[in-house]
């Protein structure tokens, strides 16, 4: 099943624009994985990197979990793929499957959407241990847009190396 990706609006309120751009980048990552086998999704970029498309999906599941559930919602949760608070551990997808990685990622995206939707304002502030300072929901959404955009560039190159597909 092909991933549906809706272009963000050209005009809109701040929250609508942030939601739309975040969802656009989420869909872009999923599109880069469409039609590939588990083995293809585990194809590494270049030695010594362990970066793979499946690893990017796993990594972004951890990022969504960290920022929306731990920081914004104040939940105390373990990492999905690391006991040492290591977001890079998710990149090594040896033995991982599409169903496992995408189930975790989709679950975290749905949690994130609910948390954002239920928040009264983009100005809500929570303490982020990473920086030892408070951050707003606005910053969290912008950070995720940035993180997805950066990793979608990696996904472009990974997908092209797997089967020659380029674009979008």
N, C-alpha and C positions, 0 to 999 in steps of 0.2 A: 504494500500500500504506500503510495507516494505521500510525502509530507505536504500539507497545505501551508503556504507561507503568504501572509497578507502584508502588503506594503504599508508602512506607517503612514498616517495622514500627513498632508503638507501643512495643515493648519489645525490647531487644537489647543486645549488647555494643557498645562504642564503635566499633570498626572496622566492624562490620556496619552500624551506624547511619550512619556517615560514608559508606560505600560506597553504601548505599541512597539517602540523600538526594542524593548527587552524581549517581547514575544517574537519579533522579527528575527532577532539574533538566535533565540532558542530554536526557532524553526529552521534557520539556516544550518545550524549544527546537525539537526536531525536529517535535513535534506542531503547533507554531505555523506551520510551513512546509508541512505536509501539504496536498496537493491544489492547490497554487499553481503557476502557470507560472513560468518563469525571469523573464519580464517583471514579473509580480506580485511575485516575490521581490526584485526590484531597485527596487521602488517606494520612493521616499525619504519620510522622515517629514515634516519641515517645513523650508523654507529657513531658513538656509543649510546645514542639516545634510545630510550625505551618508549618514546612517544608514538601513540597509535590513535586512530579514530575512536576506538572503543575506550582507550585510556582518557581521551578528551571528554567523552560522555561521562565516564566515572568521575573524573576530576570536577566537572561542572556540577555533578550531583552533590559532591562534597562542598563546593563553593556555595550553592544555593542553600544547603543545610546550615552551613556556618553563618551566613549573613542574615538569612531570614529567620531561621528557627532559633539559633543560639543568640545572635546579637539582638535582632529586633524583637523577637518573641520571648527572649530570656529563658529558653529551654536548656536543660542540661542533658546533652546527648553525646553518645560516643560517635566517633567517625565511622563511616561505613567500611572503609578499606584500610584503616591504619589505627593502631593502638597508641601511636606516638605523635598525634596531631600533625601528621605529615601529609599535606595535600598532594605532594608529588608521588606518593606511593600508589595513588589511583592510576597514574600513567602506565604503570607496568601491568598490562592486561593479559599476560600469559595465562591461558586457561580460562579466561573470562568469556562469557557469552553475551550476545546481543540481548537476549531476553532478561538476563540478570542486570546488566548495566542500564538498559533502557527502563526497566521496571523501577529501579532505584531513582534514576534521574527524573522520570515522569512523576513519581511520588513526591519528590522534593520540589519540583516545579509547581505541583498542585498545592502543596503546603505554602509555598512562597506566594502564590496568587491569592490564596485565602487570607494570609497574614496582611498582605498589602491592601487588599480590598477592605478588610475589616479595620484597618488603621484610619483614625479620624483625620489625620493630616500627614503630609510629607515632612512636617516639622517635628514629628515625634522623635525623641532623642533617647538613645540607649548607649551604654558603655561598651566600647569595643576594646577588648584586651590587647588585640594586635597593636594598637596605637597607644593604649593606655589613656584614651580620651573618649569623650562622647561623640556619637555620630548620629545623623538624622536618617530617616527612611529615604529621603531624597538622595543622600550620598550613597546609601546601600544600593539603590536602583541604578544610579549612575556608575557605581563600581562594577556591578554585574554587566551592564551594557558594555563597558570598557573591556572586561574580562572575556566576555563572549566574542566581541569584535576581534580582539587579539587572537584568541584561539581559533576563531573561524578562518583567519588567515592561515594558521597552521593546517586546519582541516582542508582548505583548498589544495595545499601542496600535497598533503597525505593522499587525498582522493585522486589527484592527478597521477601520483606515483603508483597507485593500485591499479587503475584501469584507464587512465588517460582522460577522464572526465574533467572538464574545466568550466568555469563560469558560475554565475548565480551565487 
